[in-house]
Every structure is written in structure tokens, then in C-alpha cells.
Amino acid sequence: MVDRVQGLYHGIVLAGRRTRFLVALLAGLVAALALPPLDLLPALALAFPALVWSVDAVFQGELGIRNRLIQVWLVGWGFGLAYFAAGLWWLGAAFVTGGPQFIWLLPLGVLGLPAFLALFPAFGLCLAFLLWSRGAGRILALAFGLGVAENLRGWVLTGFPWNSFGQAFANHIVLAQSASWIGASGLGLLALALFAAPATLATGLGRRGRWGPSVLAVLVLAGMAGFGLLRLKPTGGQGVDFALLPVMPEIRLRIMQPNIPQDAKTFETLGPDLLRRYLELSDAARGAHATGIADVTHLFWPESPFPYVLERNQEALAAIGRFLPARTHLITGAIRAEETGQAQPRFRYFNAMQVLDKTGIIAGYDKVHLVPFGEYLPFEDWLRSIGLQQFVSVIGGFTASPERRPLAIPGLPAILPLICFEAIFPGEITLPPTGEAVMVVVTNDGWFGQTSGPYQHFAQARLRSIEFGLPLVRAANSGISAVVDPHGRILARIGLGIADVLDSPLPKGLASTVYRRYGERVSIVILFCLLLLSGLSRFRDRRDRLS
């Protein structure tokens, strides 16, 4: 085995620049196999060593530091281009769904965005190269450099931390329990260090140098698995045991997933038919003794299901009021309009979550983190001048709410409302360190059809449950709708592309988690340790070469 690994190593190290770039592309493609819905986590153990060996080839070269950094940058960019193109190809579906006016932009989304995102691993690999050494310390340098780049990707230009390396753990529920301590970003640092460790099989000095890092990586993974199993055991293990799972009393949830084609929601004339469909589906009886909506205390509809402003449509509000039983509350996505007091534009529009009872709208939340190009245009005047527009056809785009706040809904604990891709930003979720709460996500992944995008979106929301120890209620137009417990286990779900309802109790949250108390500070400590250890390894390596 070691001989074969060394053969691969020498093939990469002795290859020319073009071959090395192709290896980086292949490594990026292989790494993307670890993402949902494939979830092939061992693929990282092939991709990351190849990336390490590609940097080794540059490190051992005779060129000056500037030229070597350029070569490393190209390796990192090639890796990132393939990784993001393979992981985000489904974005192309939105350009088709959006209509003919967007199809000409399809190459920009499918290749342009990955090419931009690839700048981050390119920078990260250059940062790692400055700490590179001949020993196992370079594994930690890789984790530090790419870890810093991933953190930057989470906030530069409002951030897009989609498909972070830690997301590869999301559907491996036992291993993912470590997110309760270190978060998804910490899982990403572990993924980099643990799955790059086999690189030393080709370069380590002696048996300990070759096998030590890989053995240590296996032990850490075994420790993560042991921790996860112990954490899950009291409430049923990997599968939920409802007899052991604590639930909130007297709360019966129902999620309605309409699976409405995206273009149907753009015609206001279809509004009455859509609302009729929602009400009929919401009242469906599921089970021998069920009586439909009469059994439900809280009904959830997905993001922006109406082709009109709900609060300004009295007929729709009246129909919903007649439909809801006295004790039932509806939580739904909606568009909210607010008058500006000007002639043009007359209204500001918000992507909202609204709470209704028989009397009408009683509470609401406006989305804080909008989707660039989806809900608003950055550099709007310039981009509109060349023919670009946002996907959601709202005059002037949506307006972002200035603050995120919990939502009070009668009968439920404090609600942390999240609309669409707000659920991928753990650092923006603010809660008291302890106390009962529930995350509610309304989303519309119908833009992306039956691709891998909705699976990736749902996997990230599950990680939020583990990080914060909170239950999750997720209502999606076309899927995946689900109720998730505070350990990330799925209590009930509706699959992709299905019109149906699900009923579920509301599981209780945990008292707290380490991540909920300390947030991203935990991964920052890990990053600092990686910097310290890789810097020490770099210092020792230079000292040995000069002596």
C-alpha cells in the first residue's frame, strides 16, 4: 500500500505545471463527492493528500518565493474551481426556472461564481505555503490556510459559506455531534487536518513518521464517533425513540409542502386557486383518527407562497381566518409592503415571515440577510445598465431588515425565525446562552428543481440544530420540509418534489451547548493552535535545513 501511495506522490511531485493543475482540478471534483446528497466522506482522504503533494512539488522547486506563490495560487484556484463547480452546478436550474431573460446568464452562475469562490482556497493555500514544511506540520498548515479562507468566504461581500468543508459531516449524524462543541467551521478544520493526514504515508521518515498522522486521525475520528454515540444514546441513538424523546406538551405541528412550480407563483390571477390548494392540503387527514386542521396547534407554510402582498389582500386574510380553528396559528412566508411616503418608489418590500390567527396577522419578522442577485442587486445602477436584474421580480428589490429578533408565537417557546439561506450563517444566529427556543425556517428551493441544492440546504439547517441544541421546523415549497430534534435527527420529513403535509410533536431543546455559549470563538482558538503548531514546525524545518 505504501509503495502505491509513494508512486502517486512521485507522479504528482515530478509532474509539470499543467499536470499539477489537472491534479488540483481532479482533487476538487473528488472532494465534492463528500457533499450532500452523495455524502462520500472518505473522498476527502483522496482529495486533500493530492492537494498536499501538489504544494510539496512547488515547495521543493528552485524558483523564487514570488513564482512559487503564483504556482501555489494556481493549484488552489484549480482545486476551488472544480470543487465549487461540482458542488454548485445546480445553480444553473435557477437561470432556467427564472425565465428566458436569465438563460443568457447561466454560464455566469455555473462557472463564473465557482471561479470567484475559487479565489478563497487559492488565497488559503498561499497562506498555508508560507507555513509549509517537510514534515507532518504541513498538514496543520493546510488546515490553517484553508480554514482562514473558509472563514473569509463566510463574510466577504455579505458572505457565501455554502458547501464549507464541515458540511461534509452533516448527514453523518454520529460524527456531526461534535458541532455542538466546535460548530460547522470547527468541523471543517478537523476535516482538513484529519483527511489530509494520509499524505505523510508517502513522505514520512520511518514507520512513525509515515503512519503516525493517519493513526492519530483515525483515533480522533473514533473519539468523535464515541462522543456522538454517547450523546445520542439517551434518546434512542441514531434513530429517534419517541418514548424517550422529551417533547413540548400540547403542541401539535403541521407543515404544508405545496410543491408549486415557481412560475405559477408569479401570476396574481392564480392567487385564489393557490390559496384554495393550500387550505385543502393543510386540512388533509393523515391517520385513522386524524381530523385535519382541527388537530393542529401550529401550521407552517413555506417562503413567499402568494403571488400578492398578503397583508393587503383582505379576501385572502378572510379566507385564512375562516379556515383556522380558534387555537391554531399559521406561520407563513409572505411579501410585506411598507409605504415610503414618496411618489416613486411608493413601497419598500420585505421578504417576511408572518404569524396569523383568526383575526389576521398578529406578528412578523422581516428578512435580514438577503440573497445577492436573488433578492437585490449589488451595485444596482451599474448592473441594471448592462441588463442584469434580480431573480425575484420586486420593484427595486427587497429591503433588508436592520435587526434580527426572536418572534413571539402563542403556545410556542421563543422563535428564531430564519428565511431561506439565512440558515447557512451560524455566526448570525443570536440567542441567549441558555433557554428554550425553536428555529423556524421557511424557504423556497423550487428554483432549483430536483437537484442536489435542496439537499445541501437542508443539511446545513440540520447542523444549526446540533450547534445550538435547538429543534428545527423547516417548511419548504418543494422540499425538503422536516422537523428536526436538537441532535439533528429527523422526526418527520417530506421528500423533494412531493405535495403533502407532515404532523409532528415539537421536541424540547437542550439546556445549552458549548457552541451556543461561545460561538465562533471556539474555532478561532483551534485556528490559533493550528497557526502555532504549523509555525513551530516551519521554524524547526528551516533550522534543520540550515544546520
C-alpha positions as CSV (number, residue, x, y, z in Angstrom):
1,M,0.0,0.0,0.0
2,V,2.7,2.4,1.0
3,D,4.5,1.7,-2.3
4,R,1.4,2.6,-4.3
5,V,1.0,5.8,-2.3
6,Q,4.6,6.8,-2.9
7,G,4.1,6.1,-6.6
8,L,1.2,8.6,-6.7
9,Y,3.3,11.1,-4.7
10,H,6.3,10.9,-7.0
11,G,3.9,11.1,-10.1
12,I,2.5,14.4,-8.8
13,V,5.7,15.9,-7.5
14,L,7.6,15.2,-10.7
15,A,4.8,16.4,-13.0
16,G,4.8,19.6,-14.8
17,R,2.7,22.7,-14.0
18,R,-0.2,21.7,-16.4
19,T,-0.4,18.2,-15.0
20,R,-0.3,19.6,-11.4
21,F,-3.2,21.9,-12.3
22,L,-5.1,19.0,-13.7
23,V,-4.4,17.1,-10.4
24,A,-5.8,20.0,-8.5
25,L,-8.9,20.0,-10.6
26,L,-9.4,16.3,-10.1
27,A,-8.9,16.7,-6.3
28,G,-11.6,19.4,-6.2
29,L,-14.0,17.1,-8.1
30,V,-13.3,14.2,-5.8
31,A,-13.7,16.4,-2.7
32,A,-17.2,17.5,-3.9
33,L,-18.3,13.8,-3.6
34,A,-18.3,14.3,0.2
35,L,-21.1,16.8,0.0
36,P,-24.8,16.0,0.2
37,P,-26.6,14.2,-1.3
38,L,-23.7,11.8,-2.0
39,D,-22.1,12.2,1.4
40,L,-18.9,10.2,0.5
41,L,-16.8,11.4,3.4
42,P,-13.8,9.2,2.6
43,A,-13.4,11.0,-0.7
44,L,-11.7,13.8,1.3
45,A,-8.9,11.3,2.2
46,L,-8.1,11.1,-1.5
47,A,-8.5,14.8,-2.4
48,F,-6.6,16.5,0.4
49,P,-3.4,14.4,0.2
50,A,-3.3,15.1,-3.5
51,L,-3.6,18.8,-2.7
52,V,-0.7,18.5,-0.2
53,W,1.5,16.7,-2.6
54,S,0.8,19.3,-5.3
55,V,2.0,22.0,-2.9
56,D,5.0,19.8,-2.0
57,A,6.0,19.9,-5.6
58,V,6.2,23.7,-5.6
59,F,7.8,23.8,-2.2
60,Q,10.7,21.6,-3.4
61,G,11.2,23.7,-6.5
62,E,14.1,26.1,-7.1
63,L,12.1,29.1,-8.1
64,G,11.9,32.3,-6.0
65,I,9.1,32.8,-3.5
66,R,7.1,35.0,-5.8
67,N,7.0,32.5,-8.6
68,R,6.3,29.6,-6.2
69,L,3.4,31.5,-4.7
70,I,1.9,32.0,-8.2
71,Q,2.1,28.3,-8.8
72,V,0.5,27.5,-5.4
73,W,-2.2,30.1,-6.1
74,L,-3.0,28.3,-9.4
75,V,-3.2,24.9,-7.6
76,G,-5.6,26.3,-5.0
77,W,-7.7,28.1,-7.6
78,G,-7.9,25.0,-9.8
79,F,-9.0,22.9,-6.7
80,G,-11.6,25.5,-5.8
81,L,-12.9,25.9,-9.3
82,A,-13.6,22.2,-9.6
83,Y,-14.9,21.8,-6.0
84,F,-17.4,24.7,-6.3
85,A,-18.4,23.9,-9.9
86,A,-19.2,20.3,-8.9
87,G,-20.9,21.3,-5.7
88,L,-22.9,24.3,-7.1
89,W,-23.8,23.1,-10.6
90,W,-27.5,23.1,-9.5
91,L,-27.5,26.9,-9.5
92,G,-27.9,26.7,-13.3
93,A,-31.5,25.5,-12.7
94,A,-32.5,28.9,-11.3
95,F,-31.5,30.6,-14.5
96,V,-33.8,28.2,-16.4
97,T,-36.6,28.5,-13.9
98,G,-36.4,32.3,-13.8
99,G,-37.3,32.6,-17.4
100,P,-35.7,33.3,-20.8
101,Q,-34.4,36.7,-19.6
102,F,-32.0,34.9,-17.3
103,I,-30.8,32.0,-19.5
104,W,-28.0,34.0,-21.1
105,L,-26.6,34.4,-17.6
106,L,-26.4,30.7,-17.0
107,P,-22.6,30.4,-17.7
108,L,-22.0,33.2,-15.1
109,G,-23.8,31.3,-12.4
110,V,-22.4,27.8,-13.3
111,L,-18.8,28.8,-13.9
112,G,-18.5,32.5,-13.0
113,L,-19.4,32.1,-9.4
114,P,-17.2,29.0,-8.8
115,A,-14.3,30.9,-10.5
116,F,-14.8,33.7,-8.0
117,L,-15.3,31.4,-5.0
118,A,-12.1,29.6,-6.0
119,L,-10.1,32.8,-5.1
120,F,-10.6,31.9,-1.5
121,P,-8.9,28.4,-1.5
122,A,-6.2,30.0,-3.7
123,F,-5.5,32.6,-1.1
124,G,-5.8,30.0,1.7
125,L,-3.2,27.7,0.0
126,C,-0.8,30.6,-0.4
127,L,-1.2,31.4,3.3
128,A,-0.5,27.7,4.1
129,F,2.5,27.7,1.8
130,L,4.1,30.4,4.0
131,L,4.0,27.9,6.9
132,W,4.9,24.9,4.8
133,S,7.5,22.4,6.0
134,R,8.7,18.9,5.1
135,G,7.1,17.1,8.0
136,A,3.6,16.5,9.3
137,G,3.3,20.2,10.3
138,R,2.4,21.0,6.7
139,I,-0.9,19.1,7.3
140,L,-1.7,21.6,10.0
141,A,-0.6,24.5,7.7
142,L,-3.1,23.3,5.1
143,A,-5.9,23.2,7.7
144,F,-4.9,26.7,8.9
145,G,-4.7,28.3,5.5
146,L,-7.8,26.9,4.0
147,G,-9.6,27.4,7.4
148,V,-8.9,31.1,7.3
149,A,-10.0,31.2,3.7
150,E,-13.3,29.5,4.6
151,N,-13.9,32.0,7.4
152,L,-13.3,34.8,5.0
153,R,-15.7,33.3,2.5
154,G,-18.4,33.4,5.2
155,W,-18.4,37.2,5.4
156,V,-16.7,38.9,2.4
157,L,-19.3,40.6,0.2
158,T,-22.1,39.6,2.7
159,G,-20.7,36.0,2.7
160,F,-21.5,32.7,1.0
161,P,-20.4,29.9,3.2
162,W,-22.2,27.3,1.2
163,N,-20.5,23.8,1.0
164,S,-17.9,24.5,3.6
165,F,-15.7,21.5,4.3
166,G,-17.5,20.9,7.6
167,Q,-20.8,20.4,5.8
168,A,-19.4,17.0,4.7
169,F,-20.2,15.8,8.2
170,A,-23.8,17.0,8.2
171,N,-25.6,13.7,7.3
172,H,-23.2,11.5,9.2
173,I,-25.2,12.2,12.3
174,V,-22.9,10.5,14.8
175,L,-19.8,12.4,13.7
176,A,-21.7,15.6,13.3
177,Q,-22.5,15.7,17.1
178,S,-19.1,17.4,17.6
179,A,-20.6,20.5,16.0
180,S,-22.3,21.1,19.4
181,W,-18.8,22.0,20.6
182,I,-16.9,23.4,17.7
183,G,-19.6,24.3,15.1
184,A,-19.5,23.6,11.4
185,S,-16.4,25.8,11.0
186,G,-14.6,23.7,13.6
187,L,-15.7,20.5,11.8
188,G,-14.2,22.0,8.6
189,L,-10.8,22.4,10.3
190,L,-11.0,18.9,11.5
191,A,-11.9,17.6,8.1
192,L,-8.9,19.3,6.6
193,A,-6.4,18.1,9.2
194,L,-7.8,14.5,9.5
195,F,-8.3,13.7,5.9
196,A,-5.0,15.3,4.7
197,A,-3.1,13.1,7.2
198,P,-2.6,10.2,4.8
199,A,-0.3,12.5,2.8
200,T,2.5,11.5,5.2
201,L,2.3,7.9,4.1
202,A,4.4,8.9,1.1
203,T,6.8,11.3,2.8
204,G,7.2,10.4,6.5
205,L,10.6,9.3,7.8
206,G,10.3,5.9,9.4
207,R,7.2,4.0,10.4
208,R,6.2,6.6,13.0
209,G,6.5,9.5,10.6
210,R,4.6,7.7,7.9
211,W,1.8,6.1,9.9
212,G,1.6,8.4,12.9
213,P,-0.6,11.2,11.5
214,S,-3.0,8.7,9.9
215,V,-3.3,6.6,13.1
216,L,-3.9,9.8,15.1
217,A,-6.6,10.9,12.5
218,V,-8.3,7.5,12.9
219,L,-8.2,7.8,16.7
220,V,-9.7,11.3,16.6
221,L,-12.5,10.1,14.3
222,A,-13.1,7.2,16.6
223,G,-13.3,9.7,19.5
224,M,-15.8,11.8,17.6
225,A,-17.9,8.7,16.9
226,G,-17.8,7.7,20.6
227,F,-18.8,11.1,21.7
228,G,-21.6,11.2,19.2
229,L,-22.9,7.7,20.2
230,L,-22.9,8.7,23.9
231,R,-24.7,11.9,23.2
232,L,-27.4,10.2,21.1
233,K,-27.9,7.1,23.3
234,P,-30.2,8.6,26.0
235,T,-32.9,9.4,23.4
236,G,-32.7,6.4,21.0
237,G,-29.3,6.5,19.3
238,Q,-29.0,7.3,15.6
239,G,-32.8,6.8,15.3
240,V,-35.3,8.7,17.3
241,D,-37.1,6.8,20.1
242,F,-40.3,8.8,20.7
243,A,-40.8,7.1,24.0
244,L,-37.5,8.6,25.2
245,L,-37.5,11.9,23.4
246,P,-38.7,14.9,25.5
247,V,-41.4,16.9,23.7
248,M,-43.3,20.1,24.4
249,P,-46.8,19.2,25.8
250,E,-50.0,20.2,24.0
251,I,-48.2,21.3,20.8
252,R,-49.0,19.6,17.5
253,L,-47.2,20.9,14.4
254,R,-48.2,20.5,10.8
255,I,-46.1,21.6,7.8
256,M,-47.7,22.0,4.4
257,Q,-45.5,21.5,1.4
258,P,-47.4,22.5,-1.7
259,N,-44.8,21.8,-4.4
260,I,-46.0,24.6,-6.5
261,P,-44.0,25.3,-9.8
262,Q,-42.0,28.5,-9.4
263,D,-43.6,30.2,-12.4
264,A,-47.1,29.6,-11.0
265,K,-46.4,31.9,-8.1
266,T,-45.7,34.9,-10.4
267,F,-49.2,35.2,-11.7
268,E,-51.6,37.1,-9.4
269,T,-54.6,35.7,-11.2
270,L,-53.7,32.3,-9.9
271,G,-53.8,33.6,-6.3
272,P,-57.3,32.3,-5.4
273,D,-56.6,28.8,-6.8
274,L,-53.2,28.6,-5.0
275,L,-54.8,29.6,-1.7
276,R,-57.6,27.1,-2.1
277,R,-55.0,24.4,-2.7
278,Y,-53.0,25.4,0.4
279,L,-56.1,25.3,2.6
280,E,-57.3,21.9,1.2
281,L,-53.8,20.4,1.7
282,S,-53.5,21.9,5.1
283,D,-56.8,20.2,6.2
284,A,-55.9,16.8,4.9
285,A,-56.5,14.0,7.4
286,R,-53.4,11.8,8.0
287,G,-54.1,8.8,10.1
288,A,-57.2,6.8,11.1
289,H,-58.2,9.1,14.0
290,A,-57.0,12.4,12.5
291,T,-59.4,15.3,11.8
292,G,-57.1,17.5,9.7
293,I,-56.5,21.1,10.8
294,A,-58.6,20.6,14.0
295,D,-55.8,18.5,15.4
296,V,-53.1,21.2,14.8
297,T,-51.9,24.0,17.1
298,H,-49.3,25.4,14.7
299,L,-49.4,25.3,10.9
300,F,-46.4,26.2,8.8
301,W,-46.4,27.3,5.1
302,P,-43.2,27.9,3.1
303,E,-41.5,31.1,1.9
304,S,-43.4,33.6,-0.2
305,P,-46.2,31.2,-1.3
306,F,-48.5,34.0,-2.5
307,P,-48.4,36.0,-5.8
308,Y,-49.6,39.1,-3.9
309,V,-48.9,41.0,-0.7
310,L,-50.9,39.0,1.9
311,E,-51.5,41.8,4.3
312,R,-53.1,43.9,1.5
313,N,-55.4,41.1,0.3
314,Q,-58.4,41.2,2.5
315,E,-60.1,38.3,0.7
316,A,-57.1,36.0,1.4
317,L,-56.9,37.1,5.0
318,A,-60.6,36.5,5.5
319,A,-60.4,33.0,3.9
320,I,-57.5,32.1,6.2
321,G,-59.3,33.5,9.2
322,R,-62.4,31.3,8.4
323,F,-60.2,28.3,7.9
324,L,-58.1,28.5,11.1
325,P,-59.6,26.9,14.3
326,A,-59.6,29.2,17.3
327,R,-56.5,27.7,18.9
328,T,-54.5,27.3,15.6
329,H,-51.8,29.7,14.4
330,L,-50.4,29.9,10.9
331,I,-46.7,30.7,10.4
332,T,-46.1,31.5,6.7
333,G,-43.7,33.2,4.4
334,A,-45.0,36.4,2.7
335,I,-44.0,39.6,1.0
336,R,-44.6,42.7,3.1
337,A,-45.0,46.2,1.6
338,E,-44.3,49.4,3.5
339,E,-45.2,52.8,2.1
340,T,-42.2,55.1,1.6
341,G,-44.1,58.4,1.6
342,Q,-42.7,59.1,-1.8
343,A,-44.2,59.1,-5.3
344,Q,-41.5,56.8,-6.6
345,P,-40.9,54.2,-5.3
346,R,-44.2,54.1,-3.4
347,F,-43.4,51.0,-1.5
348,R,-40.5,49.2,0.1
349,Y,-40.8,45.4,0.0
350,F,-39.6,42.9,2.6
351,N,-39.3,39.1,2.5
352,A,-41.2,38.3,5.6
353,M,-42.4,35.6,7.9
354,Q,-45.9,36.4,9.3
355,V,-48.0,34.8,12.0
356,L,-51.8,34.7,11.7
357,D,-54.7,33.6,13.8
358,K,-58.5,34.0,13.1
359,T,-58.2,37.8,13.5
360,G,-55.4,38.3,10.9
361,I,-51.7,39.0,11.1
362,I,-50.5,39.2,14.7
363,A,-46.7,39.2,14.4
364,G,-44.0,39.2,11.8
365,Y,-40.3,39.1,11.0
366,D,-38.5,40.7,8.1
367,K,-35.5,39.0,6.5
368,V,-32.1,40.5,7.5
369,H,-29.6,38.7,5.2
370,L,-30.8,39.0,1.6
371,V,-29.6,36.9,-1.3
372,P,-27.4,38.9,-3.7
373,F,-28.8,38.8,-7.3
374,G,-31.8,36.8,-6.0
375,E,-33.5,39.4,-3.8
376,Y,-31.4,42.5,-4.6
377,L,-28.7,43.7,-7.0
378,P,-25.4,44.8,-5.5
379,F,-24.1,47.8,-7.5
380,E,-27.6,48.1,-8.8
381,D,-27.3,51.1,-11.1
382,W,-24.3,49.7,-12.9
383,L,-25.6,46.2,-13.2
384,R,-29.0,47.3,-14.4
385,S,-27.4,49.4,-17.1
386,I,-25.9,46.2,-18.6
387,G,-29.2,44.3,-18.4
388,L,-29.0,42.4,-15.1
389,Q,-31.9,42.1,-12.7
390,Q,-32.6,40.1,-9.5
391,F,-34.5,36.8,-9.8
392,V,-37.4,37.8,-7.6
393,S,-39.4,40.4,-9.6
394,V,-40.0,43.1,-7.0
395,I,-39.6,46.8,-8.0
396,G,-36.3,48.0,-6.5
397,G,-35.6,44.6,-5.0
398,F,-36.2,43.7,-1.4
399,T,-35.2,45.8,1.6
400,A,-33.2,44.2,4.4
401,S,-34.4,44.5,8.0
402,P,-31.9,46.3,10.2
403,E,-32.0,43.8,13.0
404,R,-32.7,40.1,13.8
405,R,-35.1,39.5,16.7
406,P,-36.9,36.5,18.1
407,L,-40.5,36.1,17.1
408,A,-43.2,35.5,19.7
409,I,-45.9,33.0,18.8
410,P,-48.6,32.0,21.3
411,G,-48.1,28.5,22.5
412,L,-44.5,28.1,21.4
413,P,-41.2,28.9,23.0
414,A,-39.1,31.8,21.7
415,I,-38.9,31.5,17.9
416,L,-35.7,32.2,16.0
417,P,-37.1,33.0,12.5
418,L,-34.8,32.2,9.5
419,I,-35.8,32.8,5.9
420,C,-34.2,30.8,3.1
421,F,-30.4,30.9,3.1
422,E,-30.2,32.8,6.5
423,A,-29.9,29.3,7.9
424,I,-26.4,28.9,6.5
425,F,-24.9,31.6,8.7
426,P,-24.4,30.2,12.2
427,G,-22.5,33.3,13.3
428,E,-25.6,35.5,12.7
429,I,-27.9,33.4,14.9
430,T,-28.1,35.2,18.2
431,L,-29.8,33.7,21.2
432,P,-29.4,33.9,25.0
433,P,-26.7,31.3,26.1
434,T,-29.5,29.2,27.7
435,G,-33.2,28.9,27.5
436,E,-35.9,27.1,25.5
437,A,-36.3,28.2,21.8
438,V,-37.0,26.7,18.4
439,M,-35.6,27.6,15.0
440,V,-38.2,28.0,12.3
441,V,-37.1,28.1,8.6
442,V,-39.3,28.9,5.7
443,T,-37.7,28.5,2.3
444,N,-38.4,28.1,-1.4
445,D,-36.0,25.7,-3.1
446,G,-38.3,25.3,-6.0
447,W,-35.9,27.5,-8.0
448,F,-33.5,24.6,-8.2
449,G,-35.8,21.6,-9.0
450,Q,-34.8,18.1,-8.1
451,T,-31.1,18.8,-7.9
452,S,-28.5,18.5,-5.1
453,G,-29.1,22.1,-4.0
454,P,-32.1,21.4,-1.7
455,Y,-30.3,18.5,0.0
456,Q,-27.3,20.7,0.7
457,H,-29.6,23.5,2.1
458,F,-31.4,21.1,4.4
459,A,-28.1,19.5,5.6
460,Q,-26.8,22.9,6.7
461,A,-30.0,23.6,8.6
462,R,-29.6,20.3,10.4
463,L,-26.1,21.4,11.5
464,R,-27.6,24.5,13.1
465,S,-29.8,22.3,15.3
466,I,-26.7,20.4,16.5
467,E,-24.7,23.5,17.1
468,F,-27.3,25.3,19.1
469,G,-29.1,22.3,20.6
470,L,-32.4,23.5,19.3
471,P,-35.2,21.9,17.5
472,L,-35.8,22.9,13.9
473,V,-39.1,23.3,12.0
474,R,-38.5,23.7,8.2
475,A,-41.2,24.5,5.7
476,A,-40.1,24.3,2.1
477,N,-42.2,24.9,-1.1
478,S,-40.9,21.8,-3.0
479,G,-38.9,20.1,-0.2
480,I,-37.3,19.2,2.0
481,S,-39.7,20.0,4.8
482,A,-39.0,18.5,8.2
483,V,-39.0,18.6,11.9
484,V,-35.5,18.0,13.4
485,D,-34.6,17.4,17.0
486,P,-31.8,19.3,18.9
487,H,-29.4,16.5,17.9
488,G,-30.0,16.9,14.2
489,R,-32.2,13.8,13.9
490,I,-35.2,13.9,11.6
491,L,-38.5,13.3,13.3
492,A,-40.6,13.7,10.2
493,R,-39.9,14.8,6.7
494,I,-41.5,15.3,3.2
495,G,-39.1,14.5,0.4
496,L,-38.2,16.6,-2.6
497,G,-40.9,17.2,-5.3
498,I,-43.9,16.0,-3.2
499,A,-47.1,17.8,-2.3
500,D,-48.1,16.7,1.2
501,V,-48.4,17.6,4.9
502,L,-46.5,16.2,7.9
503,D,-47.5,16.1,11.5
504,S,-45.1,16.1,14.4
505,P,-44.7,16.9,18.0
506,L,-42.2,19.6,18.9
507,P,-39.1,18.2,20.6
508,K,-37.6,20.1,23.6
509,G,-34.3,21.8,23.1
510,L,-31.2,21.2,25.2
511,A,-30.3,23.4,28.1
512,S,-27.4,24.7,26.0
513,T,-24.3,23.7,24.1
514,V,-20.7,24.8,24.1
515,Y,-21.1,26.3,20.7
516,R,-24.3,28.2,21.7
517,R,-22.4,29.8,24.6
518,Y,-19.1,30.6,22.8
519,G,-20.0,30.6,19.1
520,E,-17.2,31.0,16.6
521,R,-14.6,31.8,19.3
522,V,-14.1,28.0,19.6
523,S,-13.0,27.6,16.0
524,I,-10.8,30.8,16.4
525,V,-9.0,29.0,19.2
526,I,-8.5,26.0,17.0
527,L,-7.2,28.2,14.2
528,F,-4.7,29.8,16.6
529,C,-3.4,26.4,17.7
530,L,-3.0,25.3,14.1
531,L,-1.0,28.5,13.4
532,L,1.2,28.0,16.4
533,L,1.9,24.3,15.7
534,S,2.5,24.8,11.9
535,G,4.6,27.8,12.6
536,L,6.7,25.9,15.0
537,S,7.1,23.1,12.5
538,R,8.2,25.6,9.9
539,F,10.8,27.1,12.2
540,R,12.2,23.6,13.1
541,D,12.3,22.7,9.4
542,R,14.3,25.8,8.4
543,R,16.6,25.3,11.4
544,D,17.4,21.7,10.3
545,R,18.0,22.7,6.7
546,L,20.4,25.5,7.7
547,S,22.3,23.4,10.2
